[in-house]
Amino acid sequence: FGKLWDVVFWVLTFILFCWKGNKLPYADEVFEYEFSFLFLWLLTEPTRLFLGSKGNKTLTTKPLLFSLTLAGFSLFLHVYYIVAQAFVLRADLVMNSISMAFLGAQFLLTVGQVMDYSNYQISAARFLPKMLSQRQRGW
């Protein structure tokens, strides 16, 4: 469900920026920076979701940890759009709050998966050699 919201969020934010650029008195460089952050988010968010999905499907922690790192960057951009943007509208506040709620839930689930997979890998590393040596003896 998070992927669908990300598409809706990006399209609505893009439309909102187009409206703000035409109707509000932005300084040129400020509008350009804020608008370019939207495209930075577009680069990092699908990558974060892909890494989280890959780590979940392969039961490995490395992609999940990279996903958590990118979640920090996404969180920074959402907070920027709520707190430090030149013109913050209610629509910005609502959309970024919803995105941060999804991001927080995904972050907590990813941390839980990392802990679970770390325990799985530790226990497999402990017991796998023992099982293999018993198998070689004919057990």
C-alpha positions in Angstrom: 0.0 0.0 0.0 3.0 2.3 0.6 4.0 2.2 -3.1 0.6 3.3 -4.2 0.6 6.2 -1.7 4.1 7.2 -2.9 2.8 7.6 -6.5 -0.2 9.6 -5.3 2.1 11.7 -3.0 4.5 12.5 -5.8 1.8 13.4 -8.3 -0.1 15.6 -5.9 3.1 17.3 -4.6 4.2 17.9 -8.2 0.8 19.5 -9.0 1.0 21.5 -5.8 4.5 22.8 -6.7 3.3 23.8 -10.1 0.4 25.8 -8.5 2.7 27.3 -5.9 5.2 28.3 -8.6 2.5 30.2 -10.5 0.6 31.8 -7.6 3.0 32.4 -4.8 5.9 34.9 -4.7 8.8 32.5 -4.6 12.4 33.7 -5.0 13.7 31.9 -8.1 16.4 29.8 -6.4 14.3 28.8 -3.5 11.6 27.4 -5.7 14.2 25.5 -7.8 15.7 23.9 -4.7 12.4 22.9 -3.2 11.2 21.5 -6.6 14.5 19.6 -7.1 14.1 18.0 -3.7 10.9 16.4 -5.0 13.0 14.7 -7.7 15.6 13.6 -5.2 12.8 12.0 -3.2 11.7 10.3 -6.4 15.1 8.8 -6.8 15.5 7.6 -3.2 12.0 6.3 -2.3 11.6 3.6 -4.9 15.2 2.5 -4.2 14.4 2.3 -0.5 11.2 0.3 -1.1 13.1 -2.1 -3.5 15.9 -2.7 -1.0 13.4 -3.4 1.7 11.5 -5.8 -0.5 14.7 -7.5 -1.6 16.0 -7.9 1.9 12.6 -9.3 3.0 12.4 -11.8 0.2 16.0 -13.0 0.5 16.1 -13.0 4.3 19.2 -10.8 4.3 20.0 -7.8 6.5 22.3 -5.8 4.3 19.5 -4.5 1.9 17.3 -3.8 4.9 20.0 -1.7 6.5 20.5 0.3 3.3 16.7 0.7 3.2 16.8 2.1 6.8 19.5 4.5 5.8 17.4 5.8 2.9 14.4 6.0 5.2 16.4 8.6 7.2 16.9 10.7 4.0 13.2 10.4 3.1 12.3 11.4 6.6 14.6 14.5 6.3 12.8 15.5 3.1 9.3 15.1 4.6 10.3 17.1 7.7 11.8 19.8 5.4 8.6 20.0 3.5 6.6 20.5 6.7 9.0 22.8 8.6 11.5 24.6 6.4 9.7 25.0 3.1 9.1 28.6 2.0 5.3 28.2 1.7 3.7 25.4 3.7 0.1 24.7 2.8 -2.3 22.5 4.7 -2.1 20.1 1.8 1.6 19.9 2.3 1.1 19.2 6.0 -1.5 16.5 5.5 0.3 14.7 2.6 3.7 14.7 4.4 2.2 13.6 7.7 0.6 10.6 5.9 3.9 9.8 4.2 5.7 10.0 7.5 3.2 7.7 9.1 3.8 5.1 6.4 7.6 5.7 6.6 7.5 5.2 10.4 5.5 2.0 10.2 7.8 0.7 7.5 10.8 1.7 9.5 9.6 -0.2 12.6 8.7 -3.3 10.6 12.2 -3.2 8.9 13.9 -2.9 12.2 11.9 -5.9 13.4 12.9 -7.9 10.3 16.6 -7.0 10.7 16.5 -8.2 14.3 14.7 -11.4 13.3 17.0 -12.1 10.4 20.1 -11.4 12.5 18.9 -13.9 15.0 18.1 -16.4 12.3 21.6 -16.0 10.7 23.3 -16.3 14.1 21.4 -19.5 15.0 22.0 -21.0 11.5 25.7 -20.3 11.8 25.8 -22.0 15.1 23.8 -25.1 14.3 24.5 -25.7 10.6 28.1 -27.0 11.1 26.9 -29.3 13.8 24.1 -30.7 11.6 26.5 -31.1 8.6 29.0 -33.0 10.7 26.3 -35.4 12.0 25.1 -35.9 8.5 28.6 -36.9 7.3 28.7 -39.5 10.2 25.5 -41.1 8.9 23.0 -39.7 11.4 
